[in-house]
Amino acid sequence: MIPDLMSQLLDRCSFPTAGTPVDCAVSGGPDSLALLVLAIEAGLEVTAWHVDHGLRSTSAAEGRTVVEVAGRLGAQARRVVAQVADGPNLEARARDARRAALPPGVLTGHTADDQAETVLMNLLRGSGVPGAAGIGDPHRRPLLALRRSETWALCIDQGLEVVCDPMNADPRFTRNRIRHEVLPLLAEVTRRDPVPLLARHAERAAEAVTLLAGLVTEVDVTDVRSVADLPDDLVRLSIRNWLADRAALPPDGASVDRVLDVVRGRARAAEVVGGHRVDRHDGRLAYRPGGPPDTHRN
């Protein structure tokens, strides 16, 4: 074992105080397994949640392995089946399935590398300053200061069997191409590791998001009459905040502009990121989420 590796990594994590009950999303990959062992080492009362999308013949066995590992380490475990068929928009549909199946406030094993990838993806989606802030709900991401190489090292150090998801190398998915092509190219061009730079950029953008949110704290954009005299820039900001509270992804600029058209009466309804819908009735906006997949737990 690497001397003091566990304590070195734990010092850089942002877990709640010892004894706090927490739920952890555990896929069986190195990041989520590191989350599990670090949360236990931090003295938390951990329940591990594994979501099985049924996309691989081995997925059921992987779920059983996660349950076995969690039990061996002293954590409770729950396995949730949330079937997702292969096909278009697989990443988004799988993400929505997990979001519907997992308990509120669940901790995830996102690292600084995930943060850097998310910043680039959001910038390319046109999601503005909120997107540049990277992964939402940072209080649920206690490993954001760690690197992916470190979670791998911890799993090896602890003798944990890691699940390698082939989808993480599938070039159909934008995130994988950013991970395996764009970030290495940026490192080559700039001759420096771009991940810490992008992670720090996310922190600064998050500060800006907090300041901007204060400008529209009292604005209720769902009451279209109450914002009739406000400038479009403030209404767009309020729309962004309203949509961000309801969707898994920061809204892109095109979605915000379409909802602005609904607010201003130029349209009756609008499609927004994630396949959801916003419509207007009797002067009020309503958010209509796409139907979540069926899930069951055992």
N, C-alpha and C positions, 0 to 999 in steps of 0.2 A: 504493500500500500504506500501511497505518497504521503509522507509525514504532514499532518495537519491540513491536508487538502480540504476536508470537510469544513473545518473551522475557518479557513481562509475564504472559502466561497460564502459560507454563512454570514460572515461579517459584512459582505457586500449585498446581502439580500434585504428585502424590506418586509419581513413577515410581521404579523401582529404579535402581541405579547404572549409568552408561554401560557398554555392552558386554554387558549382561545379555540373554540370549535371552528374548523374550516373545511370546506369542500375543495378538492383538487381535481381538475380534469387530467386524466392520465391515459394517454393513447398507448403507451408502451414504448414510445420513442425516447431518445436520450434526454431531451429537454423536460418532458413530463415526468420521467422517472427521477431525474435530478430534483425536480420540484417536490416529488413525493418524499424522497429520503431527506431532503433539507428541511421540509416542513416538520417531519417527525423529529429530526435532530433539534429543531427550534423549540420543541416541547409543546407543539400544537396537538389538539385532538382532531386527527385527520380522517376524513372519509374520502376515499378515492373513487372517482366516477369515470367509467369507461363507456364510450359511445361506440357501438358497432353499427357501421353503415351497411354491412353485408356486401361490400364491393369486391372482396377477395375470398377465395375458398378457405383461407386460413384465418379469417377475421374472428370467427367464434373461438378458435383456439387461442388467439392473441388476447381476447377478452378474458378467458379463463386464466391465462398466465398473469395478467395484471391483477386479477382478484387474488391469485395465490401469492404473488409477490407482496401485495399490500398486507395480506394477513400475516405473512411471515415477518414483516417489518413492524407489525403491531397496529396497523390501521384498519378501519372498516372499509368495505368496498361495495360498490353498486355497479352493476352492468346494465346498460340501457341499449335496447335495439331500436335504431332509427333508420329504417331502410331508405336507401337513396339509389335510384337507378343510374347507371352510367349514361352519358349523353351530354347535350349542351348545358352550359352554365353549371357544370358539376361542382366546381369549387364553391360557388355561391349557394347552391342548394344544400351541399353538405354542411356548410357553415350555418345556414339557417336551421338545419336539422339538429345540429349540436346545440345551438342557442335555445331551441325549443325544449330539448331533452334535459339539459343540465340545470341544476338549481341556481337561483339568483345569487350573485356574488361569488360564484365559483372562481377559484384561483387557477391561473394558467401558467405554463412554463415558457412564455415568450422571453426571448433573450435580446441583447443589444443587436444581434444580427437580424432578428425578426423586425426590430424597430427600424433599422436602416432600410430593409426591403419595403416595409410598409410606407415609409416616408416617400420613397421613389414611386411606388405604385400610386399613392394618393396624388402626388404631383402630376403624374401622367394622366390621372383621371380628371384633373382640373378641380380638385376639391378644396383649393385655397388654403388659407392659413390654418383652419382646423385640420385639414388633411396633413399639412406639414408637421403638425404636432404628433403624428404617428398613431400608435396603437391607443385606442380609447381605454378609459378606466384604468389608468396606471396603478391605482391602489390594488387592483386585482392581479398585477403582474410582478410578483416579488423578485423575479430573476432578471429584470431588465438591465441590471448592471453587469450581468455575466455574459460571456461569449459562448457560442455553440461548442467550440472546441473544449471549453471547460466543463460543460455538462457531459460531454462524451467522456472526458477524462475521469469525472466523478463516477460515472456508471462502470467504467473499467476498474477503477479503484475499489468499488464496492462489490465487484463480481456480479453485476446485474446483467441479465440477458435482455438485449435491446431489440425491439421490433423495428425492422427497416421497411418503411412503407414505400413501395415502388412509385407511388404517385408523387413523391417528393423529387423525383427525377424526370417526371413526364413533361416534355416541352410544350404540351398543350396549354399548360398553366403559366400565366404571366409571371407569377411569383417565382417559379422555378427558373425561368429564363433570366430574371433579374438576379437570382441567387447564383446561378452557375455561369452566366455570361456577362451581365452588365456590371455587377460589382467587381468581379475579377478584372474586367477591362478598365474600370475606373481606377483600380489599384495600380494597374500597369501604366496607365497614362499619367497619373498624378504622382506615382512612386511613393504612395503612402496608403495606409489602410483607411478606406472611406467610412467604415462602420462607426468609429468613435465620433467622427465629424458629423455624420448624419444623426447619430443619437443625441449629440449636444444641440444640433439644430432643432430637433424635436422638442427638447426641453425649453429652448427659447421661444419656439412657436407656441408651446403650451402656455407660457406666461402671457404671450400676446392674446391668446384666445380668452384667458381669464379676464384680461383688461377689456377686451371688446365685449364680452358677455355682460359686463357691468353697464354698458351703454343701453342695453335693451332689457334690463331686469324687469322693468314694470310694463313691458310691451306684451300684449296678448294678441299675437298675430292671427290666432284662430277667430277672433272677432274682427272681421274685415272692416267694419265701419269705424272701429276705434283707431285704425292705422291709415285711414283715408288721407289724412293730411301729413303723414310722415314721409320723408324722402325715401326714394327707392333703396338707397344704400342701407339705411337702418332697417327697412322691412326685409331686405335680403338677409341681413345679419340675423334678424329674429327668426326668419324661415330656416336658416341653417341650424340654429340652435334647436328649434322645434323638431326638425327632421332627424337631427343627430341623436336626440333623446329616444327615437323610435326605431331607428335602423341600426344594423350591425356595422355599416360603413358610413364614414362622413359623406354627406351629400355632395355630388359633383355640381359644378356651376350650372350645367344645363338643367338639372333637376330643380335647382333653386329658381332659375329664371322661369321655368314652366309653372311652378307654384306661384310665383309673383304674378304671372298672367291670370291665375285663378283669383288671387287676392284682389287684383285690380279690375276684375270682371271681364277680362278679355278672353277667358276660357272658362268652361264649366268644370273641368277636371283635368288632372295631369298625372302622367306616369312618372314615378321617381325611382331612384337607384334601388336595385334589388327586386324589381318587378312589382312594387307596391303602388298605391294610388292615393291621390289627394283629391277630394271633391268639395264643393261648396253648396250649402243648403241653408236657406233662411239667414244668410249673412254669417254663417259659421263654416270654418274649415273642418274636415274630418279626414283622418288618416286611415286608409283601408289596407291593412297588411295582407300579403299573399298568404294563402292557407298553409299552416305548418304541416309537416309530414306526421304520419301516425308514429307514435313511439310506445314501447312498453318496457317495463323495468323488471329485473329479477335480482 
